[in-house]
Amino acid sequence: MLFLVAALLLMGVVMGSVAHAPVPVSLVAAVVIGIWLAVFAVRERNARRRHTSLN
C-alpha cells in the first residue's frame, strides 16, 4: 500500500512537471509508465490465479 501511495505521489510530480517538459520527453515518460502499469497488471493477475488455484 505504501508503494502505491509513493507511486501516486511520483505520478503527481511528473504530471506537474510535464507542462514544462518538451513533448518527446513527456511521450517517453508516458510510455514508460504505461509499460510499468502493464507489467504490474500481469503480475497481479498471475498472483491471483495462482492463489485461487491453490484453494
N, C-alpha and C positions, 0 to 999 in steps of 0.2 A: 504494500500500500504506500509506503514511504517512497518507493521507487516511482510509482505513478504520480505522486504529488511533485516530486522533483522533475519528472518528465514534463508535466503540465507547466511548471514554473519556467523551465527552459524553453518550452514552446512559446510561452508568453513573451519572453525576452527576444526570441527570434522573430516573432511576429511584429514586435515593436520596432525592431531594427530593420526589418525587411523594407520599410518605407524609405530608408536611406541607402539601401544597397542597390547595386545595379541589377538589372533583370536577369542576366545569366547566373549570377550568384544566388539569387532567390530561387530560380528554377532548379539549380543543383541541390540546394538545401531542401526543396520540396520533394525531389526525387529520393534523396537520402532518407528523409523522414518517412516517406511512403514505403520504401523498402523495409525500413525498420519495423513499421507497423504490420506489414505483411508477414514478416518473419515471426513477429510476436503472435499474430493470429494463428499461424500454422502450428507454432509450438503449443499454444493453449489448446487448440483443437486436438492435437495428438495427445496431450496430457489428459484431457477429459475422456477421450476414447479409451485410453489405457486404464484410467481409473474406473470407468464404468464396466469394462470388460472383466475386471478382477472381482467385481461384486457378484 
